[in-house]
Amino acid sequence: MGKSPEEEHPVKACGWAARDNSGVLSPFKFSRRETGDDDVRFKILYCGICHSDLHCVKNEWGISSYPMVPGHEIVGVVTEVGCKVQKFKVGDKVGVGCMVGACHSCDSCENSLENYCPKMILTYNSPYYDGTNTYGGYSDHMVASERYVVRIPDSLPLDAAAPLLCAGITTYSPLRYFGLDKPGMSVGVVGLGGLGHVAVKFAKAFGTKVTVISTSLHKKQEAIEQLGADSFLVSTDPDQMQAAMGTLDGIIDTVSAAHPLIPLLGLLKCNGKLVLLGVPEKPFEIPAFPLIMGRKMIAGSGIGGMKETQEMIDFAAEHNVTPLIEVVPVDYLNTAMQRLAKADVKYRFVLDIGNTLKAD
């Protein structure tokens, strides 16, 4: 018989966990390991609620194990460091994103792409090196190897910094890698949710001309006036789509629901790139001709390595790129999840862990 989560490690912890695929979360006591030589321990102050948390607590991807403490957009203040830690000290503002481990010897790891390591260890719902399950940021404190901790600059508000550790790096990385970060380029962003609105902000900070592509006309005003987009396309309007054919250098597609890609390919210039960030339940069907006629590319992108994640955080601080957030208390968590499922949030929920998580 294995040990209970409360007994696996010596340091007591508390948080909120899902016990089954109902997705309902409730207070949960567990334990975290002692601070190792290379570890940073920090008090969690805020944790973003990512849409993947919702998928995981309901086991919609078929990979969930319970009890599960979600959360991979985690920020706080360092309380203890191991004797070999070089980059951090007690009192520093820090964050942990989607991963806490990797093999450190494959090509991906050696090229600062730990996020593509076949043995990447996720921040929650993943077996750690010692065989115990990882628990995420809907909890009072966190311990992680310094390799997987980023520094949060003082100019970034901690609550708004949290979603950058997933939504931020997920959109920054493809803009950089696929060369859609040059001033004057024309970049489309499909979907104006948690990912999409951050993609707009980063693309604008790079100096590109941004077109938001959405099925929802009512989002036009906020896309242009609040987020700074240059134009807005209603993807279900054939006349608008036809008029915009061949005008975009690249498109960042953040939508996770099934949607047609052929009209989006039509918006691209020759050599244009359509980069998928969302994960629809059904596979796409792609005819070859729209790709061949214009040497166009469909690509995908996941988060980013640790080096790039720190680069993204520093860029966000320098250019004042912050997500639009709704800060909520921990006991609002289940309601927040229900609202997130209905896309009823502008644009990211952030849990106020430091002020509202109670140990009892």
Secondary structure by P-SEA (a helix, b strand, c coil): ccccccccccbbbbbbbbccccccccccccccccccccbbbbbbcbbbbcaaaaaaaaccccccccccccccbbbbbbcccccccccccccccccccccccccccccccccccccccccccccccccccccbbbbcccccccccccccbbbbccccccccccccaaaaaaaaaaaaaaccccccbbbbbccccaaaaaaaaaaaaaccbbbbbccccccccccccccccccccccccaaaaaaacccccbbbbcccccccaaaaaaacccbbbbbbcccccbbbbbbcccccccbbbbbccccccaaaaaaaaaaaaaaccccbbbbbcccaaaaaaaaaaacccccbbbbccccccccc
